[in-house]
């Protein structure tokens, strides 16, 4: 299976976000990350995905988009299915 390009939406103060980014870097994954605190367009996109503008308090971060699939939080097993 080909490697998929992952889009990761996160914030720098989110421990799960930092853990995911470190894991993706370790795995040399093909991904791009967006800091929703600094990137207004990324924040707007996340609000559309989640359906709510209070993204941080929903405990959904990090949010990973792979094609039309949206993953919430950091689950290694789930992420690994898209890295193979």
MOWONOR-V204933 format. One record per pair of residues at least 12 apart in sequence whose ideal C-beta (glycine too) atoms are under 6 Angstrom apart, sorted by the first residue. I is the first residue (numbers start at 1). J is the second residue. Records with the same first field share a line. If there is no record, write none. Layout:
# MOWONOR-V204933
I = J / J
This chain:
# MOWONOR-V204933
1 = 84
3 = 30
4 = 66 / 82
5 = 30
6 = 31 / 64 / 66
7 = 32 / 65
8 = 31 / 33 / 62 / 64
9 = 34 / 36 / 42 / 46 / 63
10 = 61 / 62
11 = 36 / 37
14 = 61
16 = 62 / 74
17 = 61 / 62
19 = 74
20 = 62 / 74
27 = 83
29 = 83
46 = 63
49 = 70
60 = 72
62 = 74
66 = 82
